[in-house]
Amino acid sequence: MTLFDLTGKVAVVTGSTKGIGEAIVHRLAEHGAKVVVSSRKADVCEAVAKDINKAFGQHGDVAIPVACNISYKDQLQALVATTRDKYGKIDILICNAAVNPYFGPAAGITDDAFDKIMDVNVRSNFWLTNMVLPEMVERKDGVIIIVSSIGGLRGSPVLGAYCISKAADFQLARNIAVEYGHHGIRANCIAPGLIKTDFARALWENPEILKRSTEGAPLKRIGLPDEIAGAAVFLSSRAGAFMTGQTMVIDGGATIA
């Protein structure tokens, strides 16, 4: 077994039909894991799972699609139950799905938009982690990864509520690490900088914002989804076995320059 071998592991990844999440499920499968592809739309989940099985399922399917709107607790419970019915366990949970329905000064956000950001980006992750932790405790092994953002490390004139939610995700990972570490469970965050995804399109399609986001960074460019997926493989595998409660910043150096 190599440091990055995930053979025999089962991973659930929310928001995994495009962008960072899609890159993560592909790379986990490439390294031997069985993966659950999940987002709100069943047909898109099925298409991504089909692609993964075509690429990596030479000896049987390694991916299943499970549609789930993480805003709803019953759908999260169904996601967990379906995974257990198919694969018998959940070794790795990656909370990647997130929303940001508002772009602008914090004073202009509506209560509904603020509540949606906090409910989806924080509460749903809290619900889902609590659903999978008991079986991880029983096995004395498990990995939780939350895909947060460098927005949680600094303020923003246009993404204030989103940044607050992402800072809360850092603390959720730290709390899980402290409470469950003695059971052999690790919890970490990945904090991407600006990545070329549909989710961040409002940032990288705007020439002024793109320039401001990249000109001061050492690498002077935005990132690609695969450049985040590699960190997820590391944190899920034996290579990351001594890392817990931490935030891995992957931003081309934006936050240090």
C-alpha positions in Angstrom: 0.0 0.0 0.0 1.4 3.4 -1.0 0.9 6.6 1.0 -1.9 7.8 -1.3 -3.6 4.5 -1.8 -7.4 4.7 -1.0 -8.3 1.1 -2.0 -11.2 -0.2 0.1 -12.2 3.3 1.3 -15.7 4.8 0.6 -16.0 8.5 0.2 -19.1 10.8 0.1 -18.5 14.1 -1.6 -21.2 16.8 -1.6 -21.4 19.2 -4.5 -19.4 16.8 -6.7 -20.9 17.3 -10.1 -18.7 20.2 -11.2 -15.7 22.3 -10.3 -13.7 21.4 -7.2 -16.1 18.6 -6.1 -16.1 16.9 -9.5 -12.3 17.0 -9.6 -12.2 15.5 -6.1 -14.4 12.5 -6.8 -12.4 11.7 -10.0 -9.1 11.8 -8.1 -10.3 9.8 -5.1 -11.6 7.1 -7.5 -8.3 7.2 -9.4 -6.5 6.4 -6.1 -8.8 3.4 -5.4 -11.7 4.8 -3.4 -15.4 4.1 -4.1 -17.1 7.4 -4.4 -20.6 8.8 -4.0 -21.3 11.6 -6.4 -23.9 14.0 -5.0 -25.5 17.3 -5.9 -29.1 18.5 -6.3 -29.8 17.2 -9.8 -30.0 13.5 -10.4 -29.2 13.5 -14.1 -25.9 15.4 -13.5 -24.9 13.1 -10.7 -25.6 10.1 -13.0 -23.4 11.6 -15.8 -20.4 12.2 -13.5 -20.7 8.8 -11.9 -20.9 7.2 -15.4 -17.7 9.1 -16.4 -15.9 7.8 -13.3 -17.0 4.3 -13.8 -15.9 4.4 -17.4 -12.5 5.7 -16.4 -11.8 3.7 -13.2 -14.4 0.9 -13.0 -12.6 -1.9 -14.9 -13.7 -4.4 -12.2 -17.1 -3.1 -11.4 -18.7 0.3 -10.6 -16.6 2.5 -8.3 -19.1 5.4 -8.3 -22.8 5.8 -7.5 -25.0 8.9 -8.0 -27.1 10.1 -5.1 -29.0 13.3 -5.6 -29.2 15.5 -2.5 -30.1 19.0 -1.6 -28.0 19.6 1.5 -30.4 22.2 2.8 -32.8 19.5 3.9 -31.9 17.2 6.8 -34.0 14.3 5.5 -32.1 14.4 2.1 -28.8 14.3 4.0 -30.0 11.3 6.0 -31.1 9.6 2.7 -27.6 10.3 1.3 -26.0 8.6 4.2 -28.4 5.7 4.2 -28.1 5.0 0.5 -24.3 5.0 0.8 -24.4 2.5 3.6 -26.9 0.3 1.8 -24.6 0.2 -1.3 -21.1 0.2 0.3 -21.7 -0.7 3.9 -19.8 2.3 5.4 -18.5 5.8 5.0 -14.8 6.2 5.6 -14.3 9.7 4.1 -16.8 12.6 4.1 -16.0 15.7 2.1 -18.3 18.6 2.6 -17.8 20.6 -0.6 -21.3 22.0 -1.5 -21.9 25.6 -0.7 -23.9 28.6 -1.8 -23.5 32.3 -2.1 -26.7 34.0 -3.3 -25.5 37.5 -2.6 -22.6 39.6 -4.0 -22.2 43.1 -2.6 -21.8 45.1 0.5 -22.8 43.3 3.7 -25.3 46.1 4.6 -27.4 45.2 1.5 -27.9 41.5 2.2 -31.4 40.4 3.0 -32.2 38.2 6.0 -33.3 35.4 3.8 -30.0 35.4 1.9 -27.9 35.6 5.1 -29.9 32.7 6.6 -29.5 30.6 3.4 -25.7 31.1 3.4 -25.4 30.1 7.1 -27.8 27.2 6.8 -26.2 25.6 3.8 -22.5 26.4 4.4 -22.5 25.7 8.1 -25.6 24.0 9.5 -25.8 21.4 6.8 -22.1 20.5 7.3 -22.8 20.2 11.0 -25.8 17.9 10.4 -23.9 15.7 7.9 -20.8 15.3 10.0 -22.9 14.3 13.0 -24.6 11.7 10.9 -21.4 9.9 9.8 -19.3 10.3 13.0 -20.9 7.5 15.0 -19.9 4.8 12.6 -16.4 6.3 12.4 -16.2 6.2 16.2 -17.2 2.5 16.1 -14.4 1.7 13.6 -11.9 4.0 15.3 -11.1 5.5 11.9 -12.5 8.2 9.7 -11.8 11.4 7.7 -13.8 14.6 7.6 -12.8 17.3 5.1 -14.6 20.6 4.7 -13.9 22.7 1.6 -13.9 26.2 3.0 -12.2 29.3 1.5 -9.5 31.8 2.1 -12.6 34.1 2.5 -12.8 32.7 6.0 -9.3 34.2 6.7 -10.0 37.8 5.8 -12.7 40.3 5.2 -14.4 41.1 1.9 -16.3 44.2 0.6 -18.6 41.9 -1.5 -18.6 38.5 0.1 -19.1 39.3 3.8 -21.7 36.7 4.8 -20.0 34.0 2.8 -16.7 34.7 4.5 -18.4 34.5 7.9 -19.8 31.1 7.0 -16.4 29.9 5.8 -14.7 31.0 9.0 -17.3 28.9 10.9 -16.3 25.9 8.9 -12.7 26.2 10.1 -14.0 26.0 13.7 -16.3 23.1 12.9 -13.3 21.1 11.7 -11.3 22.1 14.8 -14.1 21.0 17.1 -14.5 17.7 15.4 -10.7 17.1 15.6 -10.7 17.8 19.3 -13.8 15.9 20.2 -13.1 12.8 18.1 -9.3 12.6 17.7 -9.0 10.0 20.4 -11.2 7.8 18.3 -8.8 7.9 15.4 -10.9 10.4 13.4 -9.2 13.4 11.6 -11.0 16.6 10.5 -9.4 19.3 8.4 -10.4 22.1 6.1 -9.1 23.0 2.6 -9.2 26.8 2.0 -8.9 27.5 -1.8 -8.2 30.8 -3.2 -9.7 31.9 -6.5 -10.3 28.8 -8.5 -11.7 28.7 -12.1 -15.1 27.2 -11.4 -18.7 28.2 -12.2 -19.2 29.0 -8.5 -16.6 31.7 -8.6 -17.4 32.9 -12.1 -18.5 36.4 -10.8 -15.0 36.9 -9.6 -12.8 35.6 -12.4 -14.9 36.8 -15.2 -14.7 40.4 -13.9 -11.3 41.7 -15.3 -10.9 44.2 -12.4 -11.6 41.6 -9.7 -9.4 39.0 -11.5 -6.5 41.5 -11.7 -6.9 42.5 -8.0 -7.0 38.9 -6.9 -3.9 37.8 -8.9 -1.5 40.7 -9.3 -0.3 40.6 -5.7 -0.1 36.8 -5.5 3.3 35.2 -6.1 2.0 32.8 -8.7 -0.1 35.6 -10.3 -2.9 33.4 -11.6 -6.0 31.7 -10.5 -6.1 28.0 -9.6 -7.7 25.0 -11.3 -10.0 22.4 -9.6 -7.4 19.6 -9.9 -5.0 21.7 -7.8 -7.5 21.4 -4.9 -8.3 17.7 -5.5 -4.8 16.7 -4.8 -5.1 18.1 -1.3 -8.2 16.1 -0.7 -6.4 12.9 -1.7 -3.6 13.7 0.7 -5.9 14.5 3.6 -7.9 11.3 2.9 -4.9 9.0 2.8 -2.2 7.7 5.0 0.0 10.5 3.7 -2.1 12.9 5.8 -2.6 10.6 8.8 -0.9 12.9 11.3 -2.8 16.1 10.2 -5.9 17.1 12.0 -7.8 20.3 13.0 -5.9 22.3 10.4 -6.7 24.5 7.4 -4.7 23.8 4.3 -4.5 27.1 2.3 -4.2 26.6 -1.5 -4.3 30.1 -3.0 -1.2 30.7 -5.2 0.2 32.7 -2.3 -2.5 35.3 -2.3 -2.9 35.5 1.5 0.9 35.8 2.3 1.8 38.5 -0.2 
